[in-house]
Amino acid sequence: MGPEHSLALGLCGGPTSVAEVAAHLRLPAVVTKVLLSDLVDCGALTARAPRFHANPTDRSLLEAVLDGLRQRL
């Protein structure tokens, strides 16, 4: 494994999304997915499907995300 694998592994101390790891590593998500897949294949990480809010299309959740994005832009 290369240094990128070690950096990615260090970022995954708890539940972390591929997007978060990619942002910290400043790599495209597709490259990060390959790095994380390598770590899963060798047993260094485990992966699971994301858990959704009780209603993944909950309007209040979507509005909160939109408000947050508007504040940052």
PDB file of N, CA, C and O in Angstrom:
ATOM      1  N   MET A   1       0.833  -1.189   0.000  1.00  0.00           N
ATOM      2  CA  MET A   1       0.000   0.000   0.000  1.00  0.00           C
ATOM      3  C   MET A   1       0.875   1.249   0.000  1.00  0.00           C
ATOM      4  O   MET A   1       1.983   1.270   0.535  1.00  0.00           O
ATOM      5  N   GLY A   2       0.331   2.275  -0.618  1.00  0.00           N
ATOM      6  CA  GLY A   2       1.078   3.514  -0.714  1.00  0.00           C
ATOM      7  C   GLY A   2       0.730   4.493   0.395  1.00  0.00           C
ATOM      8  O   GLY A   2      -0.106   4.200   1.249  1.00  0.00           O
ATOM      9  N   PRO A   3       1.368   5.652   0.382  1.00  0.00           N
ATOM     10  CA  PRO A   3       1.114   6.655   1.424  1.00  0.00           C
ATOM     11  C   PRO A   3      -0.331   7.163   1.417  1.00  0.00           C
ATOM     12  O   PRO A   3      -0.866   7.532   2.462  1.00  0.00           O
ATOM     13  N   GLU A   4      -0.953   7.181   0.249  1.00  0.00           N
ATOM     14  CA  GLU A   4      -2.341   7.624   0.168  1.00  0.00           C
ATOM     15  C   GLU A   4      -3.257   6.678   0.933  1.00  0.00           C
ATOM     16  O   GLU A   4      -4.233   7.101   1.551  1.00  0.00           O
ATOM     17  N   HIS A   5      -2.923   5.374   0.880  1.00  0.00           N
ATOM     18  CA  HIS A   5      -3.714   4.390   1.622  1.00  0.00           C
ATOM     19  C   HIS A   5      -3.627   4.658   3.127  1.00  0.00           C
ATOM     20  O   HIS A   5      -4.629   4.587   3.839  1.00  0.00           O
ATOM     21  N   SER A   6      -2.441   4.961   3.591  1.00  0.00           N
ATOM     22  CA  SER A   6      -2.255   5.247   5.018  1.00  0.00           C
ATOM     23  C   SER A   6      -3.012   6.497   5.430  1.00  0.00           C
ATOM     24  O   SER A   6      -3.638   6.523   6.490  1.00  0.00           O
ATOM     25  N   LEU A   7      -2.962   7.522   4.613  1.00  0.00           N
ATOM     26  CA  LEU A   7      -3.695   8.751   4.911  1.00  0.00           C
ATOM     27  C   LEU A   7      -5.201   8.494   4.941  1.00  0.00           C
ATOM     28  O   LEU A   7      -5.900   8.969   5.836  1.00  0.00           O
ATOM     29  N   ALA A   8      -5.690   7.746   3.965  1.00  0.00           N
ATOM     30  CA  ALA A   8      -7.123   7.420   3.912  1.00  0.00           C
ATOM     31  C   ALA A   8      -7.529   6.626   5.139  1.00  0.00           C
ATOM     32  O   ALA A   8      -8.568   6.899   5.740  1.00  0.00           O
ATOM     33  N   LEU A   9      -6.725   5.653   5.513  1.00  0.00           N
ATOM     34  CA  LEU A   9      -7.028   4.829   6.678  1.00  0.00           C
ATOM     35  C   LEU A   9      -7.078   5.682   7.942  1.00  0.00           C
ATOM     36  O   LEU A   9      -7.928   5.465   8.805  1.00  0.00           O
ATOM     37  N   GLY A  10      -6.182   6.638   8.053  1.00  0.00           N
ATOM     38  CA  GLY A  10      -6.173   7.524   9.204  1.00  0.00           C
ATOM     39  C   GLY A  10      -7.413   8.389   9.322  1.00  0.00           C
ATOM     40  O   GLY A  10      -7.777   8.812  10.420  1.00  0.00           O
ATOM     41  N   LEU A  11      -8.061   8.651   8.207  1.00  0.00           N
ATOM     42  CA  LEU A  11      -9.274   9.468   8.204  1.00  0.00           C
ATOM     43  C   LEU A  11     -10.525   8.666   8.534  1.00  0.00           C
ATOM     44  O   LEU A  11     -11.596   9.238   8.737  1.00  0.00           O
ATOM     45  N   CYS A  12     -10.395   7.364   8.587  1.00  0.00           N
ATOM     46  CA  CYS A  12     -11.561   6.492   8.758  1.00  0.00           C
ATOM     47  C   CYS A  12     -11.645   5.896  10.151  1.00  0.00           C
ATOM     48  O   CYS A  12     -11.954   4.713  10.300  1.00  0.00           O
ATOM     49  N   GLY A  13     -11.378   6.690  11.166  1.00  0.00           N
ATOM     50  CA  GLY A  13     -11.466   6.205  12.539  1.00  0.00           C
ATOM     51  C   GLY A  13     -12.894   5.928  12.971  1.00  0.00           C
ATOM     52  O   GLY A  13     -13.124   5.128  13.877  1.00  0.00           O
ATOM     53  N   GLY A  14     -13.839   6.569  12.343  1.00  0.00           N
ATOM     54  CA  GLY A  14     -15.267   6.375  12.609  1.00  0.00           C
ATOM     55  C   GLY A  14     -15.996   6.374  11.286  1.00  0.00           C
ATOM     56  O   GLY A  14     -15.364   6.402  10.230  1.00  0.00           O
ATOM     57  N   PRO A  15     -17.307   6.342  11.325  1.00  0.00           N
ATOM     58  CA  PRO A  15     -18.063   6.366  10.070  1.00  0.00           C
ATOM     59  C   PRO A  15     -17.731   7.623   9.262  1.00  0.00           C
ATOM     60  O   PRO A  15     -17.926   8.744   9.733  1.00  0.00           O
ATOM     61  N   THR A  16     -17.242   7.429   8.073  1.00  0.00           N
ATOM     62  CA  THR A  16     -16.810   8.526   7.216  1.00  0.00           C
ATOM     63  C   THR A  16     -17.235   8.242   5.790  1.00  0.00           C
ATOM     64  O   THR A  16     -17.099   7.113   5.319  1.00  0.00           O
ATOM     65  N   SER A  17     -17.744   9.236   5.102  1.00  0.00           N
ATOM     66  CA  SER A  17     -18.175   9.036   3.718  1.00  0.00           C
ATOM     67  C   SER A  17     -16.986   9.124   2.759  1.00  0.00           C
ATOM     68  O   SER A  17     -15.947   9.697   3.086  1.00  0.00           O
ATOM     69  N   VAL A  18     -17.158   8.559   1.598  1.00  0.00           N
ATOM     70  CA  VAL A  18     -16.139   8.637   0.555  1.00  0.00           C
ATOM     71  C   VAL A  18     -15.881  10.101   0.211  1.00  0.00           C
ATOM     72  O   VAL A  18     -14.737  10.499  -0.005  1.00  0.00           O
ATOM     73  N   ALA A  19     -16.932  10.889   0.162  1.00  0.00           N
ATOM     74  CA  ALA A  19     -16.789  12.312  -0.169  1.00  0.00           C
ATOM     75  C   ALA A  19     -15.924  13.045   0.860  1.00  0.00           C
ATOM     76  O   ALA A  19     -15.108  13.892   0.498  1.00  0.00           O
ATOM     77  N   GLU A  20     -16.104  12.720   2.134  1.00  0.00           N
ATOM     78  CA  GLU A  20     -15.290  13.362   3.180  1.00  0.00           C
ATOM     79  C   GLU A  20     -13.815  12.993   3.031  1.00  0.00           C
ATOM     80  O   GLU A  20     -12.941  13.855   3.118  1.00  0.00           O
ATOM     81  N   VAL A  21     -13.548  11.715   2.808  1.00  0.00           N
ATOM     82  CA  VAL A  21     -12.163  11.269   2.648  1.00  0.00           C
ATOM     83  C   VAL A  21     -11.552  11.922   1.414  1.00  0.00           C
ATOM     84  O   VAL A  21     -10.414  12.391   1.456  1.00  0.00           O
ATOM     85  N   ALA A  22     -12.303  11.955   0.320  1.00  0.00           N
ATOM     86  CA  ALA A  22     -11.810  12.565  -0.918  1.00  0.00           C
ATOM     87  C   ALA A  22     -11.476  14.036  -0.705  1.00  0.00           C
ATOM     88  O   ALA A  22     -10.455  14.522  -1.192  1.00  0.00           O
ATOM     89  N   ALA A  23     -12.328  14.740   0.017  1.00  0.00           N
ATOM     90  CA  ALA A  23     -12.081  16.165   0.262  1.00  0.00           C
ATOM     91  C   ALA A  23     -10.820  16.370   1.087  1.00  0.00           C
ATOM     92  O   ALA A  23     -10.016  17.251   0.780  1.00  0.00           O
ATOM     93  N   HIS A  24     -10.638  15.573   2.124  1.00  0.00           N
ATOM     94  CA  HIS A  24      -9.433  15.706   2.956  1.00  0.00           C
ATOM     95  C   HIS A  24      -8.164  15.359   2.184  1.00  0.00           C
ATOM     96  O   HIS A  24      -7.124  15.991   2.371  1.00  0.00           O
ATOM     97  N   LEU A  25      -8.255  14.352   1.315  1.00  0.00           N
ATOM     98  CA  LEU A  25      -7.082  13.951   0.531  1.00  0.00           C
ATOM     99  C   LEU A  25      -6.883  14.813  -0.708  1.00  0.00           C
ATOM    100  O   LEU A  25      -5.847  14.743  -1.369  1.00  0.00           O
ATOM    101  N   ARG A  26      -7.891  15.628  -1.013  1.00  0.00           N
ATOM    102  CA  ARG A  26      -7.877  16.447  -2.229  1.00  0.00           C
ATOM    103  C   ARG A  26      -7.679  15.591  -3.478  1.00  0.00           C
ATOM    104  O   ARG A  26      -6.865  15.889  -4.352  1.00  0.00           O
ATOM    105  N   LEU A  27      -8.464  14.515  -3.519  1.00  0.00           N
ATOM    106  CA  LEU A  27      -8.449  13.592  -4.655  1.00  0.00           C
ATOM    107  C   LEU A  27      -9.865  13.466  -5.197  1.00  0.00           C
ATOM    108  O   LEU A  27     -10.830  13.683  -4.465  1.00  0.00           O
ATOM    109  N   PRO A  28      -9.999  13.120  -6.468  1.00  0.00           N
ATOM    110  CA  PRO A  28     -11.341  12.856  -7.004  1.00  0.00           C
ATOM    111  C   PRO A  28     -11.982  11.678  -6.260  1.00  0.00           C
ATOM    112  O   PRO A  28     -11.293  10.765  -5.804  1.00  0.00           O
ATOM    113  N   ALA A  29     -13.300  11.718  -6.149  1.00  0.00           N
ATOM    114  CA  ALA A  29     -14.022  10.655  -5.440  1.00  0.00           C
ATOM    115  C   ALA A  29     -13.752   9.287  -6.050  1.00  0.00           C
ATOM    116  O   ALA A  29     -13.649   8.300  -5.321  1.00  0.00           O
ATOM    117  N   VAL A  30     -13.636   9.211  -7.358  1.00  0.00           N
ATOM    118  CA  VAL A  30     -13.412   7.912  -8.008  1.00  0.00           C
ATOM    119  C   VAL A  30     -12.057   7.330  -7.606  1.00  0.00           C
ATOM    120  O   VAL A  30     -11.941   6.118  -7.430  1.00  0.00           O
ATOM    121  N   VAL A  31     -11.043   8.163  -7.460  1.00  0.00           N
ATOM    122  CA  VAL A  31      -9.720   7.704  -7.029  1.00  0.00           C
ATOM    123  C   VAL A  31      -9.787   7.263  -5.568  1.00  0.00           C
ATOM    124  O   VAL A  31      -9.211   6.245  -5.185  1.00  0.00           O
ATOM    125  N   THR A  32     -10.492   8.038  -4.771  1.00  0.00           N
ATOM    126  CA  THR A  32     -10.649   7.703  -3.355  1.00  0.00           C
ATOM    127  C   THR A  32     -11.391   6.389  -3.187  1.00  0.00           C
ATOM    128  O   THR A  32     -11.058   5.600  -2.302  1.00  0.00           O
ATOM    129  N   LYS A  33     -12.387   6.141  -4.019  1.00  0.00           N
ATOM    130  CA  LYS A  33     -13.122   4.876  -3.950  1.00  0.00           C
ATOM    131  C   LYS A  33     -12.196   3.692  -4.215  1.00  0.00           C
ATOM    132  O   LYS A  33     -12.343   2.639  -3.594  1.00  0.00           O
ATOM    133  N   VAL A  34     -11.258   3.854  -5.122  1.00  0.00           N
ATOM    134  CA  VAL A  34     -10.296   2.780  -5.404  1.00  0.00           C
ATOM    135  C   VAL A  34      -9.394   2.556  -4.193  1.00  0.00           C
ATOM    136  O   VAL A  34      -9.155   1.415  -3.799  1.00  0.00           O
ATOM    137  N   LEU A  35      -8.896   3.635  -3.604  1.00  0.00           N
ATOM    138  CA  LEU A  35      -8.048   3.507  -2.416  1.00  0.00           C
ATOM    139  C   LEU A  35      -8.801   2.797  -1.284  1.00  0.00           C
ATOM    140  O   LEU A  35      -8.274   1.880  -0.656  1.00  0.00           O
ATOM    141  N   LEU A  36     -10.021   3.228  -1.038  1.00  0.00           N
ATOM    142  CA  LEU A  36     -10.808   2.626   0.034  1.00  0.00           C
ATOM    143  C   LEU A  36     -11.173   1.184  -0.282  1.00  0.00           C
ATOM    144  O   LEU A  36     -11.225   0.345   0.618  1.00  0.00           O
ATOM    145  N   SER A  37     -11.422   0.893  -1.538  1.00  0.00           N
ATOM    146  CA  SER A  37     -11.710  -0.482  -1.947  1.00  0.00           C
ATOM    147  C   SER A  37     -10.513  -1.387  -1.679  1.00  0.00           C
ATOM    148  O   SER A  37     -10.678  -2.523  -1.236  1.00  0.00           O
ATOM    149  N   ASP A  38      -9.313  -0.887  -1.947  1.00  0.00           N
ATOM    150  CA  ASP A  38      -8.097  -1.647  -1.642  1.00  0.00           C
ATOM    151  C   ASP A  38      -8.028  -1.963  -0.146  1.00  0.00           C
ATOM    152  O   ASP A  38      -7.679  -3.077   0.246  1.00  0.00           O
ATOM    153  N   LEU A  39      -8.363  -0.971   0.683  1.00  0.00           N
ATOM    154  CA  LEU A  39      -8.314  -1.154   2.133  1.00  0.00           C
ATOM    155  C   LEU A  39      -9.386  -2.129   2.621  1.00  0.00           C
ATOM    156  O   LEU A  39      -9.161  -2.881   3.569  1.00  0.00           O
ATOM    157  N   VAL A  40     -10.532  -2.115   1.980  1.00  0.00           N
ATOM    158  CA  VAL A  40     -11.587  -3.084   2.318  1.00  0.00           C
ATOM    159  C   VAL A  40     -11.137  -4.487   1.910  1.00  0.00           C
ATOM    160  O   VAL A  40     -11.305  -5.442   2.669  1.00  0.00           O
ATOM    161  N   ASP A  41     -10.569  -4.608   0.714  1.00  0.00           N
ATOM    162  CA  ASP A  41     -10.127  -5.917   0.209  1.00  0.00           C
ATOM    163  C   ASP A  41      -9.068  -6.559   1.105  1.00  0.00           C
ATOM    164  O   ASP A  41      -9.045  -7.781   1.254  1.00  0.00           O
ATOM    165  N   CYS A  42      -8.195  -5.753   1.699  1.00  0.00           N
ATOM    166  CA  CYS A  42      -7.148  -6.320   2.544  1.00  0.00           C
ATOM    167  C   CYS A  42      -7.587  -6.449   4.006  1.00  0.00           C
ATOM    168  O   CYS A  42      -6.814  -6.896   4.853  1.00  0.00           O
ATOM    169  N   GLY A  43      -8.833  -6.054   4.295  1.00  0.00           N
ATOM    170  CA  GLY A  43      -9.366  -6.217   5.646  1.00  0.00           C
ATOM    171  C   GLY A  43      -9.068  -5.087   6.609  1.00  0.00           C
ATOM    172  O   GLY A  43      -9.367  -5.196   7.798  1.00  0.00           O
ATOM    173  N   ALA A  44      -8.483  -4.004   6.121  1.00  0.00           N
ATOM    174  CA  ALA A  44      -8.142  -2.881   6.990  1.00  0.00           C
ATOM    175  C   ALA A  44      -9.367  -2.024   7.329  1.00  0.00           C
ATOM    176  O   ALA A  44      -9.393  -1.350   8.359  1.00  0.00           O
ATOM    177  N   LEU A  45     -10.375  -2.055   6.459  1.00  0.00           N
ATOM    178  CA  LEU A  45     -11.604  -1.285   6.647  1.00  0.00           C
ATOM    179  C   LEU A  45     -12.808  -2.175   6.385  1.00  0.00           C
ATOM    180  O   LEU A  45     -12.710  -3.202   5.713  1.00  0.00           O
ATOM    181  N   THR A  46     -13.927  -1.767   6.922  1.00  0.00           N
ATOM    182  CA  THR A  46     -15.196  -2.382   6.545  1.00  0.00           C
ATOM    183  C   THR A  46     -16.070  -1.292   5.949  1.00  0.00           C
ATOM    184  O   THR A  46     -15.901  -0.113   6.261  1.00  0.00           O
ATOM    185  N   ALA A  47     -16.984  -1.677   5.109  1.00  0.00           N
ATOM    186  CA  ALA A  47     -17.879  -0.719   4.461  1.00  0.00           C
ATOM    187  C   ALA A  47     -19.312  -1.207   4.610  1.00  0.00           C
ATOM    188  O   ALA A  47     -19.572  -2.406   4.714  1.00  0.00           O
ATOM    189  N   ARG A  48     -20.224  -0.263   4.617  1.00  0.00           N
ATOM    190  CA  ARG A  48     -21.641  -0.597   4.667  1.00  0.00           C
ATOM    191  C   ARG A  48     -22.411   0.442   3.864  1.00  0.00           C
ATOM    192  O   ARG A  48     -21.910   1.528   3.574  1.00  0.00           O
ATOM    193  N   ALA A  49     -23.621   0.087   3.520  1.00  0.00           N
ATOM    194  CA  ALA A  49     -24.496   1.022   2.809  1.00  0.00           C
ATOM    195  C   ALA A  49     -24.854   2.174   3.745  1.00  0.00           C
ATOM    196  O   ALA A  49     -24.950   1.980   4.957  1.00  0.00           O
ATOM    197  N   PRO A  50     -25.051   3.361   3.196  1.00  0.00           N
ATOM    198  CA  PRO A  50     -25.399   4.492   4.055  1.00  0.00           C
ATOM    199  C   PRO A  50     -26.760   4.300   4.712  1.00  0.00           C
ATOM    200  O   PRO A  50     -27.664   3.693   4.137  1.00  0.00           O
ATOM    201  N   ARG A  51     -26.887   4.820   5.912  1.00  0.00           N
ATOM    202  CA  ARG A  51     -28.175   4.800   6.606  1.00  0.00           C
ATOM    203  C   ARG A  51     -28.880   6.106   6.307  1.00  0.00           C
ATOM    204  O   ARG A  51     -28.286   7.183   6.362  1.00  0.00           O
ATOM    205  N   PHE A  52     -30.151   5.990   5.992  1.00  0.00           N
ATOM    206  CA  PHE A  52     -30.931   7.177   5.666  1.00  0.00           C
ATOM    207  C   PHE A  52     -31.793   7.586   6.835  1.00  0.00           C
ATOM    208  O   PHE A  52     -32.148   6.779   7.695  1.00  0.00           O
ATOM    209  N   HIS A  53     -32.110   8.831   6.840  1.00  0.00           N
ATOM    210  CA  HIS A  53     -33.098   9.371   7.763  1.00  0.00           C
ATOM    211  C   HIS A  53     -34.371   8.548   7.570  1.00  0.00           C
ATOM    212  O   HIS A  53     -34.537   7.926   6.521  1.00  0.00           O
ATOM    213  N   ALA A  54     -35.248   8.528   8.524  1.00  0.00           N
ATOM    214  CA  ALA A  54     -36.483   7.743   8.428  1.00  0.00           C
ATOM    215  C   ALA A  54     -37.171   7.960   7.086  1.00  0.00           C
ATOM    216  O   ALA A  54     -37.732   7.025   6.516  1.00  0.00           O
ATOM    217  N   ASN A  55     -37.130   9.175   6.587  1.00  0.00           N
ATOM    218  CA  ASN A  55     -37.708   9.503   5.286  1.00  0.00           C
ATOM    219  C   ASN A  55     -36.625  10.239   4.498  1.00  0.00           C
ATOM    220  O   ASN A  55     -36.419  11.434   4.708  1.00  0.00           O
ATOM    221  N   PRO A  56     -35.919   9.533   3.578  1.00  0.00           N
ATOM    222  CA  PRO A  56     -34.779  10.165   2.898  1.00  0.00           C
ATOM    223  C   PRO A  56     -35.142  11.393   2.082  1.00  0.00           C
ATOM    224  O   PRO A  56     -34.254  12.150   1.689  1.00  0.00           O
ATOM    225  N   THR A  57     -36.422  11.611   1.817  1.00  0.00           N
ATOM    226  CA  THR A  57     -36.827  12.809   1.082  1.00  0.00           C
ATOM    227  C   THR A  57     -37.588  13.764   1.994  1.00  0.00           C
ATOM    228  O   THR A  57     -38.431  14.532   1.533  1.00  0.00           O
ATOM    229  N   ASP A  58     -37.291  13.714   3.271  1.00  0.00           N
ATOM    230  CA  ASP A  58     -37.919  14.590   4.258  1.00  0.00           C
ATOM    231  C   ASP A  58     -37.668  16.043   3.870  1.00  0.00           C
ATOM    232  O   ASP A  58     -36.520  16.473   3.758  1.00  0.00           O
ATOM    233  N   ARG A  59     -38.728  16.781   3.669  1.00  0.00           N
ATOM    234  CA  ARG A  59     -38.615  18.160   3.198  1.00  0.00           C
ATOM    235  C   ARG A  59     -37.808  19.035   4.156  1.00  0.00           C
ATOM    236  O   ARG A  59     -37.014  19.863   3.710  1.00  0.00           O
ATOM    237  N   SER A  60     -37.997  18.866   5.450  1.00  0.00           N
ATOM    238  CA  SER A  60     -37.269  19.714   6.402  1.00  0.00           C
ATOM    239  C   SER A  60     -35.770  19.450   6.341  1.00  0.00           C
ATOM    240  O   SER A  60     -34.972  20.375   6.494  1.00  0.00           O
ATOM    241  N   LEU A  61     -35.379  18.202   6.119  1.00  0.00           N
ATOM    242  CA  LEU A  61     -33.962  17.880   5.985  1.00  0.00           C
ATOM    243  C   LEU A  61     -33.387  18.516   4.724  1.00  0.00           C
ATOM    244  O   LEU A  61     -32.303  19.099   4.758  1.00  0.00           O
ATOM    245  N   LEU A  62     -34.103  18.406   3.625  1.00  0.00           N
ATOM    246  CA  LEU A  62     -33.634  18.999   2.369  1.00  0.00           C
ATOM    247  C   LEU A  62     -33.551  20.521   2.479  1.00  0.00           C
ATOM    248  O   LEU A  62     -32.620  21.128   1.951  1.00  0.00           O
ATOM    249  N   GLU A  63     -34.510  21.137   3.155  1.00  0.00           N
ATOM    250  CA  GLU A  63     -34.481  22.588   3.334  1.00  0.00           C
ATOM    251  C   GLU A  63     -33.300  23.012   4.204  1.00  0.00           C
ATOM    252  O   GLU A  63     -32.680  24.044   3.950  1.00  0.00           O
ATOM    253  N   ALA A  64     -32.988  22.223   5.223  1.00  0.00           N
ATOM    254  CA  ALA A  64     -31.840  22.532   6.079  1.00  0.00           C
ATOM    255  C   ALA A  64     -30.543  22.453   5.288  1.00  0.00           C
ATOM    256  O   ALA A  64     -29.661  23.293   5.465  1.00  0.00           O
ATOM    257  N   VAL A  65     -30.414  21.465   4.427  1.00  0.00           N
ATOM    258  CA  VAL A  65     -29.228  21.343   3.572  1.00  0.00           C
ATOM    259  C   VAL A  65     -29.136  22.542   2.638  1.00  0.00           C
ATOM    260  O   VAL A  65     -28.067  23.131   2.481  1.00  0.00           O
ATOM    261  N   LEU A  66     -30.253  22.902   2.021  1.00  0.00           N
ATOM    262  CA  LEU A  66     -30.272  24.046   1.111  1.00  0.00           C
ATOM    263  C   LEU A  66     -29.900  25.337   1.842  1.00  0.00           C
ATOM    264  O   LEU A  66     -29.133  26.145   1.318  1.00  0.00           O
ATOM    265  N   ASP A  67     -30.438  25.537   3.046  1.00  0.00           N
ATOM    266  CA  ASP A  67     -30.090  26.730   3.833  1.00  0.00           C
ATOM    267  C   ASP A  67     -28.599  26.762   4.142  1.00  0.00           C
ATOM    268  O   ASP A  67     -27.965  27.814   4.050  1.00  0.00           O
ATOM    269  N   GLY A  68     -28.043  25.619   4.506  1.00  0.00           N
ATOM    270  CA  GLY A  68     -26.615  25.553   4.786  1.00  0.00           C
ATOM    271  C   GLY A  68     -25.774  25.892   3.573  1.00  0.00           C
ATOM    272  O   GLY A  68     -24.771  26.597   3.684  1.00  0.00           O
ATOM    273  N   LEU A  69     -26.179  25.395   2.420  1.00  0.00           N
ATOM    274  CA  LEU A  69     -25.446  25.694   1.188  1.00  0.00           C
ATOM    275  C   LEU A  69     -25.544  27.176   0.843  1.00  0.00           C
ATOM    276  O   LEU A  69     -24.557  27.785   0.430  1.00  0.00           O
ATOM    277  N   ARG A  70     -26.710  27.746   1.007  1.00  0.00           N
ATOM    278  CA  ARG A  70     -26.873  29.170   0.715  1.00  0.00           C
ATOM    279  C   ARG A  70     -25.995  30.031   1.618  1.00  0.00           C
ATOM    280  O   ARG A  70     -25.453  31.041   1.170  1.00  0.00           O
ATOM    281  N   GLN A  71     -25.849  29.646   2.879  1.00  0.00           N
ATOM    282  CA  GLN A  71     -25.021  30.422   3.803  1.00  0.00           C
ATOM    283  C   GLN A  71     -23.554  30.373   3.417  1.00  0.00           C
ATOM    284  O   GLN A  71     -22.817  31.332   3.645  1.00  0.00           O
ATOM    285  N   ARG A  72     -23.121  29.249   2.828  1.00  0.00           N
ATOM    286  CA  ARG A  72     -21.712  29.105   2.457  1.00  0.00           C
ATOM    287  C   ARG A  72     -21.391  29.771   1.133  1.00  0.00           C
ATOM    288  O   ARG A  72     -20.231  30.089   0.873  1.00  0.00           O
ATOM    289  N   LEU A  73     -22.398  29.991   0.285  1.00  0.00           N
ATOM    290  CA  LEU A  73     -22.146  30.570  -1.028  1.00  0.00           C
ATOM    291  C   LEU A  73     -22.427  32.013  -1.021  1.00  0.00           C
ATOM    292  O   LEU A  73     -22.271  32.677  -2.046  1.00  0.00           O
TER     293      LEU A  73
END
